[in-house]
Amino acid sequence: MFQGIIQFFEDFGQIGMFIHSFIDAIFFPIPAFFLQVSLSVLNPKNALMLATIGYLASLLGTPVGYYIGKLVGNNFLQKIVKEKWITQASGLFKKNGEIAIFIGAFTPIPFKVFTILAGMFHFSLWKLLGYAALGRGVKFYIVGVIFHYFGRSSEDFVMSYLSLIMSGLAVLILIVYFFYRRNKRKKEKESPNS
């Protein structure tokens, strides 16, 4: 079924890439990454154009996912989760939303999770778009650049190792962010005494 869905979008080429990337930011369970790789293998010279199409479509889909979260997210959550957990999650997202969105935008975690959560927890749409632009750019263009310069031979590397490398990068960014926040809090505590 997975392969059949990818094949369906693949048959539409660049239009399929646009549609898949757009709905990937909203609700679609299969990341556009797989279609991007599949289409890039067919025509590596077109890989940067595919990255651009996927990137722009993903950014256009981001506010749609956001407003879905804003309109129906809380009602849905309240039916399945305790109110105090929603309040805690909302606080955490407001405090660490930027880093979560940036990391979620380029790792294997489905990006729609972050667009919908941002809407549910009333995160700034402009910040969401800004961090999505950075993270989605990294994700789409790394694949595009690799295929553009190394051609079909890079398929195994992209499929086997790129997600691991991106996940490792995400862990490194989280560690740096954790130390940055800790040092910032430490300085804030010390500043009234000085």
Secondary structure, DSSP 8 states (H G I E B T S, - for coil): -HHHHHHHHHTTHHHHHHHHHHHHTTT-SS-HHHHHHHHHHH-GGGHHHHHHHHHHHHHHHHHHHHHHIIIIIHHHHHHHS-HHHHHHHHHHHHHHHHHHHHHHHHSSS-THHHHHHHHHTT--HHHHHHHHHHHHHHHHHHHHHHHHHHGGGGHHHIIIIIHHHHHHHHHHHHHHHHHHHHHHHHHHHHGGG-
